[in-house]
Amino acid sequence: MRTTTKALLFSTGLMLGVAAMNNPAAAATPAKNIVLVHGAWVNGSGWKPVYDILTKDGYHVSVAEHPLTSFNDDVTAVKRIVDLQDGPTILVGHSYGGAIVTDVGNDPKVVGLVYIAAHALDEGETEVGNGKLYPNKTKAVKKTADGFTYLDPAFYPADFAADLPKPQAEFEAQAQELTAAEVFTVPAGKPAWKTKPSWYAVATADRIINPDLERMYAKRAHSHTIEVQGASHSVYESHPKEVAALIEEAARNA
């Protein structure tokens, strides 16, 4: 009787183990930690609408502020926030923030990547180089004498935030975080998206990153992809429900 019971338990456990291997999603524990990473010319405050949805839904959300002074400085700042997480983490990047999460995503705590109208570079690529292959529509980028970039405030609302209320876009134009030009020319290292699952939101009316470049990134990384119709580069502010839903999908399935 004991032998039969043990055999039955062993057989049941084996079948459950095989089922889990065949269906990893069923065996996965949802990630509760989410780290949001902003892009160039902005700061983390733009994530507020997405943050509000995610925290209301029970997630532990951190907004990583990084200085935009060099790629190494930015990666170090985001890694510092990832180090503070207490378990599996979803790393989300917007725009240039995508280049950061592609690097930081190699951290063992990171179980999934989410790109929001973001650069998902392969090893050796640069944002400038890919931008030449897929030109954007903006002519607003200006450079200071000491090597920092910004967007001409006169063009910022139309080019960066066309689907935000105009007063909000005009304020953000005047509250820009100037960004070191060198961050756009640093060749990427080993990309985390080659070994970890990813999700991607394409902003179909983006004038800062060509939507076709976004689609290329998503297809190449085999990302679970959505397209947000009519969305500007500020898609994470103008369409927070769609963006938050994509992040939560990643958290449930990574």
C-alpha positions as protocol buffer text, in pm:
chain_id: "A"
residue {
  index: 1
  type: MET
  ca { x: 0 y: 0 z: 0 }
}
residue {
  index: 2
  type: ARG
  ca { x: 279 y: 240 z: 94 }
}
residue {
  index: 3
  type: THR
  ca { x: 469 y: 155 z: -223 }
}
residue {
  index: 4
  type: THR
  ca { x: 160 y: 217 z: -435 }
}
residue {
  index: 5
  type: THR
  ca { x: 96 y: 553 z: -262 }
}
residue {
  index: 6
  type: LYS
  ca { x: 457 y: 662 z: -307 }
}
residue {
  index: 7
  type: ALA
  ca { x: 450 y: 558 z: -671 }
}
residue {
  index: 8
  type: LEU
  ca { x: 128 y: 752 z: -723 }
}
residue {
  index: 9
  type: LEU
  ca { x: 269 y: 1064 z: -559 }
}
residue {
  index: 10
  type: PHE
  ca { x: 588 y: 1037 z: -761 }
}
residue {
  index: 11
  type: SER
  ca { x: 392 y: 992 z: -1084 }
}
residue {
  index: 12
  type: THR
  ca { x: 166 y: 1290 z: -1005 }
}
residue {
  index: 13
  type: GLY
  ca { x: 463 y: 1511 z: -920 }
}
residue {
  index: 14
  type: LEU
  ca { x: 640 y: 1409 z: -1238 }
}
residue {
  index: 15
  type: MET
  ca { x: 336 y: 1494 z: -1448 }
}
residue {
  index: 16
  type: LEU
  ca { x: 300 y: 1832 z: -1279 }
}
residue {
  index: 17
  type: GLY
  ca { x: 668 y: 1903 z: -1337 }
}
residue {
  index: 18
  type: VAL
  ca { x: 642 y: 1815 z: -1704 }
}
residue {
  index: 19
  type: ALA
  ca { x: 329 y: 2031 z: -1737 }
}
residue {
  index: 20
  type: ALA
  ca { x: 510 y: 2324 z: -1578 }
}
residue {
  index: 21
  type: MET
  ca { x: 802 y: 2286 z: -1819 }
}
residue {
  index: 22
  type: ASN
  ca { x: 566 y: 2270 z: -2114 }
}
residue {
  index: 23
  type: ASN
  ca { x: 374 y: 2576 z: -1991 }
}
residue {
  index: 24
  type: PRO
  ca { x: 621 y: 2811 z: -1815 }
}
residue {
  index: 25
  type: ALA
  ca { x: 356 y: 3085 z: -1783 }
}
residue {
  index: 26
  type: ALA
  ca { x: 143 y: 2859 z: -1566 }
}
residue {
  index: 27
  type: ALA
  ca { x: 436 y: 2796 z: -1333 }
}
residue {
  index: 28
  type: ALA
  ca { x: 557 y: 3157 z: -1321 }
}
residue {
  index: 29
  type: THR
  ca { x: 512 y: 3380 z: -1019 }
}
residue {
  index: 30
  type: PRO
  ca { x: 403 y: 3732 z: -1122 }
}
residue {
  index: 31
  type: ALA
  ca { x: 670 y: 3998 z: -1070 }
}
residue {
  index: 32
  type: LYS
  ca { x: 555 y: 4267 z: -825 }
}
residue {
  index: 33
  type: ASN
  ca { x: 848 y: 4507 z: -864 }
}
residue {
  index: 34
  type: ILE
  ca { x: 849 y: 4753 z: -1153 }
}
residue {
  index: 35
  type: VAL
  ca { x: 1121 y: 5009 z: -1229 }
}
residue {
  index: 36
  type: LEU
  ca { x: 1034 y: 5292 z: -1470 }
}
residue {
  index: 37
  type: VAL
  ca { x: 1317 y: 5462 z: -1660 }
}
residue {
  index: 38
  type: HIS
  ca { x: 1271 y: 5795 z: -1839 }
}
residue {
  index: 39
  type: GLY
  ca { x: 1435 y: 5905 z: -2162 }
}
residue {
  index: 40
  type: ALA
  ca { x: 1624 y: 6210 z: -2283 }
}
residue {
  index: 41
  type: TRP
  ca { x: 1513 y: 6571 z: -2219 }
}
residue {
  index: 42
  type: VAL
  ca { x: 1265 y: 6471 z: -1948 }
}
residue {
  index: 43
  type: ASN
  ca { x: 1266 y: 6343 z: -1591 }
}
residue {
  index: 44
  type: GLY
  ca { x: 1076 y: 6075 z: -1406 }
}
residue {
  index: 45
  type: SER
  ca { x: 772 y: 6291 z: -1328 }
}
residue {
  index: 46
  type: GLY
  ca { x: 618 y: 6205 z: -1666 }
}
residue {
  index: 47
  type: TRP
  ca { x: 562 y: 5851 z: -1541 }
}
residue {
  index: 48
  type: LYS
  ca { x: 307 y: 5971 z: -1282 }
}
residue {
  index: 49
  type: PRO
  ca { x: -8 y: 5861 z: -1473 }
}
residue {
  index: 50
  type: VAL
  ca { x: 136 y: 5512 z: -1528 }
}
residue {
  index: 51
  type: TYR
  ca { x: 270 y: 5497 z: -1172 }
}
residue {
  index: 52
  type: ASP
  ca { x: -76 y: 5575 z: -1033 }
}
residue {
  index: 53
  type: ILE
  ca { x: -238 y: 5288 z: -1225 }
}
residue {
  index: 54
  type: LEU
  ca { x: 30 y: 5034 z: -1137 }
}
residue {
  index: 55
  type: THR
  ca { x: 38 y: 5117 z: -766 }
}
residue {
  index: 56
  type: LYS
  ca { x: -342 y: 5109 z: -748 }
}
residue {
  index: 57
  type: ASP
  ca { x: -324 y: 4759 z: -895 }
}
residue {
  index: 58
  type: GLY
  ca { x: -88 y: 4647 z: -619 }
}
residue {
  index: 59
  type: TYR
  ca { x: 255 y: 4673 z: -777 }
}
residue {
  index: 60
  type: HIS
  ca { x: 565 y: 4809 z: -607 }
}
residue {
  index: 61
  type: VAL
  ca { x: 681 y: 5081 z: -846 }
}
residue {
  index: 62
  type: SER
  ca { x: 1008 y: 5274 z: -843 }
}
residue {
  index: 63
  type: VAL
  ca { x: 1088 y: 5565 z: -1076 }
}
residue {
  index: 64
  type: ALA
  ca { x: 1458 y: 5573 z: -1154 }
}
residue {
  index: 65
  type: GLU
  ca { x: 1595 y: 5925 z: -1184 }
}
residue {
  index: 66
  type: HIS
  ca { x: 1920 y: 5936 z: -1377 }
}
residue {
  index: 67
  type: PRO
  ca { x: 2133 y: 6243 z: -1452 }
}
residue {
  index: 68
  type: LEU
  ca { x: 2157 y: 6233 z: -1836 }
}
residue {
  index: 69
  type: THR
  ca { x: 2523 y: 6332 z: -1803 }
}
residue {
  index: 70
  type: SER
  ca { x: 2672 y: 6018 z: -1963 }
}
residue {
  index: 71
  type: PHE
  ca { x: 2561 y: 5669 z: -2052 }
}
residue {
  index: 72
  type: ASN
  ca { x: 2772 y: 5520 z: -1772 }
}
residue {
  index: 73
  type: ASP
  ca { x: 2629 y: 5765 z: -1518 }
}
residue {
  index: 74
  type: ASP
  ca { x: 2275 y: 5679 z: -1626 }
}
residue {
  index: 75
  type: VAL
  ca { x: 2331 y: 5302 z: -1618 }
}
residue {
  index: 76
  type: THR
  ca { x: 2487 y: 5329 z: -1272 }
}
residue {
  index: 77
  type: ALA
  ca { x: 2192 y: 5530 z: -1140 }
}
residue {
  index: 78
  type: VAL
  ca { x: 1936 y: 5280 z: -1271 }
}
residue {
  index: 79
  type: LYS
  ca { x: 2135 y: 4981 z: -1144 }
}
residue {
  index: 80
  type: ARG
  ca { x: 2129 y: 5143 z: -801 }
}
residue {
  index: 81
  type: ILE
  ca { x: 1748 y: 5134 z: -805 }
}
residue {
  index: 82
  type: VAL
  ca { x: 1735 y: 4776 z: -934 }
}
residue {
  index: 83
  type: ASP
  ca { x: 1967 y: 4674 z: -649 }
}
residue {
  index: 84
  type: LEU
  ca { x: 1707 y: 4802 z: -402 }
}
residue {
  index: 85
  type: GLN
  ca { x: 1434 y: 4570 z: -532 }
}
residue {
  index: 86
  type: ASP
  ca { x: 1351 y: 4268 z: -316 }
}
residue {
  index: 87
  type: GLY
  ca { x: 1277 y: 4018 z: -591 }
}
residue {
  index: 88
  type: PRO
  ca { x: 1190 y: 3966 z: -960 }
}
residue {
  index: 89
  type: THR
  ca { x: 1166 y: 4299 z: -1139 }
}
residue {
  index: 90
  type: ILE
  ca { x: 1019 y: 4433 z: -1462 }
}
residue {
  index: 91
  type: LEU
  ca { x: 1235 y: 4704 z: -1615 }
}
residue {
  index: 92
  type: VAL
  ca { x: 1057 y: 4963 z: -1832 }
}
residue {
  index: 93
  type: GLY
  ca { x: 1230 y: 5217 z: -2056 }
}
residue {
  index: 94
  type: HIS
  ca { x: 1099 y: 5507 z: -2262 }
}
residue {
  index: 95
  type: SER
  ca { x: 1296 y: 5647 z: -2556 }
}
residue {
  index: 96
  type: TYR
  ca { x: 1669 y: 5668 z: -2466 }
}
residue {
  index: 97
  type: GLY
  ca { x: 1570 y: 5486 z: -2146 }
}
residue {
  index: 98
  type: GLY
  ca { x: 1537 y: 5179 z: -2367 }
}
residue {
  index: 99
  type: ALA
  ca { x: 1911 y: 5180 z: -2427 }
}
residue {
  index: 100
  type: ILE
  ca { x: 1963 y: 5191 z: -2051 }
}
residue {
  index: 101
  type: VAL
  ca { x: 1727 y: 4902 z: -1971 }
}
residue {
  index: 102
  type: THR
  ca { x: 1882 y: 4697 z: -2252 }
}
residue {
  index: 103
  type: ASP
  ca { x: 2208 y: 4714 z: -2056 }
}
residue {
  index: 104
  type: VAL
  ca { x: 2078 y: 4705 z: -1697 }
}
residue {
  index: 105
  type: GLY
  ca { x: 1836 y: 4430 z: -1791 }
}
residue {
  index: 106
  type: ASN
  ca { x: 2120 y: 4178 z: -1774 }
}
residue {
  index: 107
  type: ASP
  ca { x: 2091 y: 4201 z: -1395 }
}
residue {
  index: 108
  type: PRO
  ca { x: 1962 y: 3866 z: -1257 }
}
residue {
  index: 109
  type: LYS
  ca { x: 1677 y: 4041 z: -1072 }
}
residue {
  index: 110
  type: VAL
  ca { x: 1530 y: 4161 z: -1403 }
}
residue {
  index: 111
  type: VAL
  ca { x: 1290 y: 3903 z: -1548 }
}
residue {
  index: 112
  type: GLY
  ca { x: 1133 y: 4108 z: -1827 }
}
residue {
  index: 113
  type: LEU
  ca { x: 1183 y: 4425 z: -2031 }
}
residue {
  index: 114
  type: VAL
  ca { x: 920 y: 4670 z: -2153 }
}
residue {
  index: 115
  type: TYR
  ca { x: 1004 y: 4922 z: -2424 }
}
residue {
  index: 116
  type: ILE
  ca { x: 779 y: 5226 z: -2462 }
}
residue {
  index: 117
  type: ALA
  ca { x: 862 y: 5397 z: -2794 }
}
residue {
  index: 118
  type: ALA
  ca { x: 1221 y: 5316 z: -2703 }
}
residue {
  index: 119
  type: HIS
  ca { x: 1557 y: 5216 z: -2843 }
}
residue {
  index: 120
  type: ALA
  ca { x: 1632 y: 4843 z: -2811 }
}
residue {
  index: 121
  type: LEU
  ca { x: 1986 y: 4841 z: -2944 }
}
residue {
  index: 122
  type: ASP
  ca { x: 2186 y: 4538 z: -3049 }
}
residue {
  index: 123
  type: GLU
  ca { x: 2552 y: 4503 z: -2957 }
}
residue {
  index: 124
  type: GLY
  ca { x: 2766 y: 4769 z: -3126 }
}
residue {
  index: 125
  type: GLU
  ca { x: 2470 y: 4979 z: -3245 }
}
residue {
  index: 126
  type: THR
  ca { x: 2413 y: 5345 z: -3157 }
}
residue {
  index: 127
  type: GLU
  ca { x: 2098 y: 5554 z: -3151 }
}
residue {
  index: 128
  type: VAL
  ca { x: 2251 y: 5799 z: -3399 }
}
residue {
  index: 129
  type: GLY
  ca { x: 2340 y: 5519 z: -3639 }
}
residue {
  index: 130
  type: ASN
  ca { x: 1996 y: 5362 z: -3628 }
}
residue {
  index: 131
  type: GLY
  ca { x: 1838 y: 5704 z: -3662 }
}
residue {
  index: 132
  type: LYS
  ca { x: 2018 y: 5749 z: -3995 }
}
residue {
  index: 133
  type: LEU
  ca { x: 1872 y: 5420 z: -4118 }
}
residue {
  index: 134
  type: TYR
  ca { x: 1523 y: 5524 z: -4004 }
}
residue {
  index: 135
  type: PRO
  ca { x: 1515 y: 5907 z: -4002 }
}
residue {
  index: 136
  type: ASN
  ca { x: 1272 y: 6080 z: -3769 }
}
residue {
  index: 137
  type: LYS
  ca { x: 1066 y: 6389 z: -3849 }
}
residue {
  index: 138
  type: THR
  ca { x: 1196 y: 6635 z: -3593 }
}
residue {
  index: 139
  type: LYS
  ca { x: 1438 y: 6917 z: -3663 }
}
residue {
  index: 140
  type: ALA
  ca { x: 1415 y: 7046 z: -3307 }
}
residue {
  index: 141
  type: VAL
  ca { x: 1737 y: 6902 z: -3159 }
}
residue {
  index: 142
  type: LYS
  ca { x: 1983 y: 7174 z: -3058 }
}
residue {
  index: 143
  type: LYS
  ca { x: 2324 y: 7155 z: -2891 }
}
residue {
  index: 144
  type: THR
  ca { x: 2489 y: 7372 z: -2628 }
}
residue {
  index: 145
  type: ALA
  ca { x: 2848 y: 7486 z: -2639 }
}
residue {
  index: 146
  type: ASP
  ca { x: 2947 y: 7229 z: -2376 }
}
residue {
  index: 147
  type: GLY
  ca { x: 2801 y: 6928 z: -2556 }
}
residue {
  index: 148
  type: PHE
  ca { x: 2449 y: 6894 z: -2417 }
}
residue {
  index: 149
  type: THR
  ca { x: 2135 y: 6862 z: -2627 }
}
residue {
  index: 150
  type: TYR
  ca { x: 1781 y: 6993 z: -2594 }
}
residue {
  index: 151
  type: LEU
  ca { x: 1472 y: 7037 z: -2806 }
}
residue {
  index: 152
  type: ASP
  ca { x: 1388 y: 7384 z: -2934 }
}
residue {
  index: 153
  type: PRO
  ca { x: 1089 y: 7482 z: -2714 }
}
residue {
  index: 154
  type: ALA
  ca { x: 910 y: 7625 z: -3016 }
}
residue {
  index: 155
  type: PHE
  ca { x: 895 y: 7277 z: -3171 }
}
residue {
  index: 156
  type: TYR
  ca { x: 869 y: 7067 z: -2855 }
}
residue {
  index: 157
  type: PRO
  ca { x: 486 y: 7050 z: -2830 }
}
residue {
  index: 158
  type: ALA
  ca { x: 440 y: 6936 z: -3191 }
}
residue {
  index: 159
  type: ASP
  ca { x: 738 y: 6702 z: -3206 }
}
residue {
  index: 160
  type: PHE
  ca { x: 752 y: 6546 z: -2858 }
}
residue {
  index: 161
  type: ALA
  ca { x: 405 y: 6584 z: -2713 }
}
residue {
  index: 162
  type: ALA
  ca { x: 146 y: 6652 z: -2983 }
}
residue {
  index: 163
  type: ASP
  ca { x: -126 y: 6455 z: -2802 }
}
residue {
  index: 164
  type: LEU
  ca { x: -84 y: 6628 z: -2466 }
}
residue {
  index: 165
  type: PRO
  ca { x: -274 y: 6945 z: -2369 }
}
residue {
  index: 166
  type: LYS
  ca { x: -81 y: 7237 z: -2515 }
}
residue {
  index: 167
  type: PRO
  ca { x: -19 y: 7412 z: -2180 }
}
residue {
  index: 168
  type: GLN
  ca { x: 129 y: 7091 z: -2040 }
}
residue {
  index: 169
  type: ALA
  ca { x: 349 y: 7040 z: -2346 }
}
residue {
  index: 170
  type: GLU
  ca { x: 467 y: 7402 z: -2333 }
}
residue {
  index: 171
  type: PHE
  ca { x: 557 y: 7366 z: -1965 }
}
residue {
  index: 172
  type: GLU
  ca { x: 751 y: 7046 z: -2032 }
}
residue {
  index: 173
  type: ALA
  ca { x: 935 y: 7224 z: -2313 }
}
residue {
  index: 174
  type: GLN
  ca { x: 1060 y: 7479 z: -2061 }
}
residue {
  index: 175
  type: ALA
  ca { x: 1134 y: 7217 z: -1795 }
}
residue {
  index: 176
  type: GLN
  ca { x: 1359 y: 6999 z: -2010 }
}
residue {
  index: 177
  type: GLU
  ca { x: 1649 y: 6803 z: -1866 }
}
residue {
  index: 178
  type: LEU
  ca { x: 1939 y: 6878 z: -2097 }
}
residue {
  index: 179
  type: THR
  ca { x: 2106 y: 6557 z: -2212 }
}
residue {
  index: 180
  type: ALA
  ca { x: 2470 y: 6487 z: -2292 }
}
residue {
  index: 181
  type: ALA
  ca { x: 2508 y: 6440 z: -2669 }
}
residue {
  index: 182
  type: GLU
  ca { x: 2746 y: 6151 z: -2612 }
}
residue {
  index: 183
  type: VAL
  ca { x: 2471 y: 5921 z: -2481 }
}
residue {
  index: 184
  type: PHE
  ca { x: 2335 y: 5888 z: -2834 }
}
residue {
  index: 185
  type: THR
  ca { x: 2668 y: 5772 z: -2980 }
}
residue {
  index: 186
  type: VAL
  ca { x: 2780 y: 5512 z: -2723 }
}
residue {
  index: 187
  type: PRO
  ca { x: 2788 y: 5164 z: -2884 }
}
residue {
  index: 188
  type: ALA
  ca { x: 2559 y: 4921 z: -2705 }
}
residue {
  index: 189
  type: GLY
  ca { x: 2692 y: 4624 z: -2515 }
}
residue {
  index: 190
  type: LYS
  ca { x: 2533 y: 4283 z: -2471 }
}
residue {
  index: 191
  type: PRO
  ca { x: 2154 y: 4330 z: -2504 }
}
residue {
  index: 192
  type: ALA
  ca { x: 1932 y: 4179 z: -2237 }
}
residue {
  index: 193
  type: TRP
  ca { x: 1647 y: 4130 z: -2484 }
}
residue {
  index: 194
  type: LYS
  ca { x: 1837 y: 3841 z: -2642 }
}
residue {
  index: 195
  type: THR
  ca { x: 1801 y: 3632 z: -2327 }
}
residue {
  index: 196
  type: LYS
  ca { x: 1492 y: 3777 z: -2156 }
}
residue {
  index: 197
  type: PRO
  ca { x: 1131 y: 3827 z: -2270 }
}
residue {
  index: 198
  type: SER
  ca { x: 1029 y: 4172 z: -2383 }
}
residue {
  index: 199
  type: TRP
  ca { x: 719 y: 4378 z: -2457 }
}
residue {
  index: 200
  type: TYR
  ca { x: 701 y: 4681 z: -2685 }
}
residue {
  index: 201
  type: ALA
  ca { x: 462 y: 4974 z: -2738 }
}
residue {
  index: 202
  type: VAL
  ca { x: 494 y: 5145 z: -3076 }
}
residue {
  index: 203
  type: ALA
  ca { x: 378 y: 5508 z: -3090 }
}
residue {
  index: 204
  type: THR
  ca { x: 242 y: 5537 z: -3442 }
}
residue {
  index: 205
  type: ALA
  ca { x: 267 y: 5919 z: -3466 }
}
residue {
  index: 206
  type: ASP
  ca { x: 612 y: 5948 z: -3305 }
}
residue {
  index: 207
  type: ARG
  ca { x: 827 y: 6227 z: -3450 }
}
residue {
  index: 208
  type: ILE
  ca { x: 1130 y: 6167 z: -3226 }
}
residue {
  index: 209
  type: ILE
  ca { x: 1187 y: 5797 z: -3304 }
}
residue {
  index: 210
  type: ASN
  ca { x: 1063 y: 5674 z: -3641 }
}
residue {
  index: 211
  type: PRO
  ca { x: 774 y: 5429 z: -3578 }
}
residue {
  index: 212
  type: ASP
  ca { x: 929 y: 5194 z: -3834 }
}
residue {
  index: 213
  type: LEU
  ca { x: 1247 y: 5185 z: -3626 }
}
residue {
  index: 214
  type: GLU
  ca { x: 1035 y: 5100 z: -3323 }
}
residue {
  index: 215
  type: ARG
  ca { x: 871 y: 4819 z: -3521 }
}
residue {
  index: 216
  type: MET
  ca { x: 1212 y: 4689 z: -3627 }
}
residue {
  index: 217
  type: TYR
  ca { x: 1329 y: 4681 z: -3265 }
}
residue {
  index: 218
  type: ALA
  ca { x: 1015 y: 4499 z: -3154 }
}
residue {
  index: 219
  type: LYS
  ca { x: 1024 y: 4242 z: -3433 }
}
residue {
  index: 220
  type: ARG
  ca { x: 1393 y: 4171 z: -3388 }
}
residue {
  index: 221
  type: ALA
  ca { x: 1357 y: 4117 z: -3013 }
}
residue {
  index: 222
  type: HIS
  ca { x: 1045 y: 3899 z: -3065 }
}
residue {
  index: 223
  type: SER
  ca { x: 866 y: 4138 z: -2832 }
}
residue {
  index: 224
  type: HIS
  ca { x: 497 y: 4108 z: -2746 }
}
residue {
  index: 225
  type: THR
  ca { x: 393 y: 4423 z: -2932 }
}
residue {
  index: 226
  type: ILE
  ca { x: 108 y: 4673 z: -2929 }
}
residue {
  index: 227
  type: GLU
  ca { x: 65 y: 4979 z: -3150 }
}
residue {
  index: 228
  type: VAL
  ca { x: -89 y: 5287 z: -2990 }
}
residue {
  index: 229
  type: GLN
  ca { x: -265 y: 5464 z: -3273 }
}
residue {
  index: 230
  type: GLY
  ca { x: -202 y: 5837 z: -3306 }
}
residue {
  index: 231
  type: ALA
  ca { x: 34 y: 5843 z: -3008 }
}
residue {
  index: 232
  type: SER
  ca { x: 318 y: 6089 z: -2991 }
}
residue {
  index: 233
  type: HIS
  ca { x: 658 y: 6027 z: -2833 }
}
residue {
  index: 234
  type: SER
  ca { x: 490 y: 6114 z: -2502 }
}
residue {
  index: 235
  type: VAL
  ca { x: 274 y: 5801 z: -2528 }
}
residue {
  index: 236
  type: TYR
  ca { x: 344 y: 5706 z: -2167 }
}
residue {
  index: 237
  type: GLU
  ca { x: 175 y: 6031 z: -2057 }
}
residue {
  index: 238
  type: SER
  ca { x: -100 y: 6053 z: -2318 }
}
residue {
  index: 239
  type: HIS
  ca { x: -202 y: 5684 z: -2312 }
}
residue {
  index: 240
  type: PRO
  ca { x: -119 y: 5564 z: -1960 }
}
residue {
  index: 241
  type: LYS
  ca { x: -390 y: 5295 z: -1955 }
}
residue {
  index: 242
  type: GLU
  ca { x: -249 y: 5117 z: -2260 }
}
residue {
  index: 243
  type: VAL
  ca { x: 107 y: 5151 z: -2133 }
}
residue {
  index: 244
  type: ALA
  ca { x: 22 y: 5029 z: -1783 }
}
residue {
  index: 245
  type: ALA
  ca { x: -172 y: 4733 z: -1925 }
}
residue {
  index: 246
  type: LEU
  ca { x: 131 y: 4628 z: -2129 }
}
residue {
  index: 247
  type: ILE
  ca { x: 357 y: 4652 z: -1824 }
}
residue {
  index: 248
  type: GLU
  ca { x: 115 y: 4446 z: -1618 }
}
residue {
  index: 249
  type: GLU
  ca { x: 103 y: 4184 z: -1893 }
}
residue {
  index: 250
  type: ALA
  ca { x: 482 y: 4163 z: -1868 }
}
residue {
  index: 251
  type: ALA
  ca { x: 467 y: 4134 z: -1490 }
}
residue {
  index: 252
  type: ARG
  ca { x: 217 y: 3848 z: -1510 }
}
residue {
  index: 253
  type: ASN
  ca { x: 401 y: 3651 z: -1776 }
}
residue {
  index: 254
  type: ALA
  ca { x: 775 y: 3721 z: -1749 }
}
